[in-house]
């Protein structure tokens, strides 16, 4: 059954498909018109060569002018076609995702770090990860910013600003998709992003000498003047002078060709990216924002008297001019007459001197926008999600908490509060829901710490460091066992919890030792963590560990997930209950499967 959210994307999909069909028709008409005009021009040029009638030359010239007009119009329509193709694709992807048929987005695997304190344990990056589900970025800067926010803890003030920005963008689906469609046209990637930043931050740059600048103006002007004088006076001297100036111009270019190529910084490949950067930035600049965070992004794009989009657009044009040197015929013609690429090189150096230092900041604005837009898309797709109330009193509370990556039809939500007691000892059978509950807490703490909505109907959170031990593995490269890797992780968690109030999630720790050692070690870890006033949950199968709450009733509480046997089948309701788990499922399941 279709939902209102899915219906919205389906309506947008139909709207953009209709627009794309119109553009295809226009493009086909223009293509046919260009062909007709070109044939007409060629015909009258041939007639003029044969008959030398002036009206035939005028028609040829008019046909040429009309052809270039149609070419320019065709290029604009081709760009619009690409834009609407991306809008069609964006909405088709959202429908695919919401209908549970796939996750057609970048999964952020390149940002995965198995040594990070929580990202590997909570599946923040990689296939079917948190990043995979919420990522709606198309530039490397956007991916890096989103990954950074999901990997770290923002200051409370920045979290609050992000919440306001996400709230404002949540209801503006068209604006978010417009920027995403433009970003996808750019074909931006890590390599392009790195090249642009490297060029912008590079301080040393070959300068155009004053004598070369004088020659770049004087020689072409003299050449043109000679042609004009020859045309007026019919004096062969001026024609001969003009013909001699052409190789001189090409020789001047040849002496500087190496420097020009070095200055180009892959201009032929980066030009289109810069062009789309300018379009993206222009959309952000012109949008009527009211939230403090989005207004701050707009202010960061103002450079002097002109907005950043104009400066980036000029750089794109300069790169396009420089890239034309790759065309041998065009390069010879332009430089023989005008020393065109000397002037383009000088414009690039002059632009870089004035504005290059601002490029990383402009790119960062786009990255922040895309990260905020990703959170806004999450909020838009899940209107039942709430922004957590932020506090500094150590209060953490989730009403109807769920796992945001589980479809709402299958999601079971639970209410949990760490107000009266700050730490939970969680018990339950295998498959009862303990690990999912821990991940639900961890992922929603990540979202809350980034300024996003959380998968809860209401929440209150003090942002704090998140420390997790849920998934360890042997490391052959580091020559350490599973048990030693886990102990190292626990040591790190305890040290961090001692230094700063933290939210801790532990799942069945010390699996690599015997039962008595595991029990005593687990109890000791719990006592050390609550000594440092940490907040969080430890899941365990050892019911003896639950007696620790009797020693610290003001700090510890027992919670559990139960399993029932109904009609000779295991039934899990995934509901969080007070107390210690009593029912056992392992023996029943093994008997049912004829293992014992």
Secondary structure, 3 states (H helix, E strand, C coil): CCCHHHHHHHHHHHHHHHHHHHHHHHHHHHHHHHHHHHHHHHHHHHHHHHHCCHHHHHHHHHHHHHHHHHHHHHHHHHHHHHHHHHHHHHHHHHHHHHCCCCCCCCCCHHHCCCCCCCCCCCCCCCCCCHHHHHCCCCCHHHHHHHHHHHHCCCCHHHHHHHHHHHHHHHCCHHHHHHHHHHHHHHCCCHHHHHHHHHHHHCCCCCCCCHHHHHHHHHHHHHHHHHHHHHHHHCCHHHHHHHHHHHHHHHHHHHHHHHHHHHHCCCHHHHHHHHHHHHHHHHHHHHCCCCCHHHHHHHHHCEECCEEHHHHHHHHHHHHHHHHHHHCHHHHHHHHHHHCHHHHHHHHHHHHHHHHHHHHHHHHHHHHHHHHHHHHHHHHHHCCCCECCEECCCCCCEEEEECCCCCCCCCCCCEEEECCCCCEEEEEECCCCCHHHHHHHHHHHHHHHHHCCCECCCEEEECCCEEEEECCCCCECCCCECHHHHHHHHHHHHHHHHHHCCEEEEEECCCCCCCHHHHHHHHHHHHHHHHHCCCEEEEECCCHHHHHHHHHCCCCEEEEEEEEEEECCEEEEEEEEEECCCCCCCHHHHHHHCCCC
